[in-house]
């Protein structure tokens, strides 16, 4: 079906940008590495003959016109930014797979009724600013000026980073699409789990996406001399945080569906012989059921207050982002299953524990996802791997899904 070798070559060309000695990659939003990646991916889009441009929030877009130019557009794509020391497939497979779909259509002289756009969304991961899905929020019209005040580790805001890259933070509203302008959004992504591998299947149909809740905790105790302060007189912020980490693991583990992760941790002053006076850490809490996630959140907040009160520690909790879980469109799921049937591929239905740009588009248009098998379920890691054959199988499914959805249905 699609050109497997061409797809594979492009995946590895892109993987050279931001490559580290570890073998992983770091491509943060509005960085030099991201700019190089956009230029490369944009050149692939141009090879296909797409109209290529960047919108007001930096989404890289390649448009293929349809027979009915004013018909709602079908969106496909993913992202090309990464986490710190990430892998080569999380995000790029969906973008490069989308380009391959349109190049295969061009090679076969296929023109659909609906226009089709492949998008590389800006900053899906949120690794730089601890605030993700900037591009998809912008396209959905939900990105706000206050969001642009989120800062990276050096204190630079999203707004400042945008200006440095030639974008006007005051113009973000220009990226928003209207509901009647978009027919659907379909994303191909690696599974980032072991279900497909354990069932021996190369592709899966995603039924829903777990909603991430990001919180930042700040615990304020009292710094002191490590050698002269008795244990019973200490207000050790790190000891309180450690107790809270255990509570997070316990509360998230009660439900069987919730996951909770402390991904960032800073302590101050940070001397080997100083009792930590302040601790800051983040919590990533997810569940496909929003009410269950909220119950776990409340239990963690209560435990945090109890622990800090007992130890004489000040507590502040800030909400970084709260995204509701998303049910994938029945229409798009059906189109994906039909595509699998056309190709003779067995498949299964599964949910996504990871967040994706489609979550931000749920009120704009029907959303759906295709998963490709991940080796050992490893992701956000240099060892992340999806085979050449599984990448191609996923793009083949995407191709037939696109052909189905891009037909004009009045």
Buried (B, 14 or more C-beta within 10 A) or exposed (E): BBBBEBBBEBBEBBBEBBBEEEEBBBBBBBBEBBBBBBEBBBEBBEEBEBEBEBBBBBBBBBBBBBEEEEBBBBBBBBBBBBBBBBBBBBBBBBBBBBBBBBBBBBEEEBBBBBBBBBBBBBBBBBBBBBBBBBBBBBBBBBBEEEBBBBBBEEEBBBBBBBBEBEBEBEEBEEBBBEEEBBBBBBBBBBBBBBBBBEEEBBBBBBBBBBBBBBBBBBBBBBBBEBEEBEEEEBBBBBBBBEBBBEBBEEBBEEBEBBBBBBEEEEBBEEEEEBBBBBBBBBBBBBBBBBEBBBBBBEBBBEBBEEBBEEBEBBBEBEEBBBBEBBEBBEBBBBBBBBBBEBBEBEBBBBBBBBBBBBBBBBEBBBBBBBBBBBBEBBBBBBEBBBBEEBBBBBBBBBBBBBBBBBEEEE
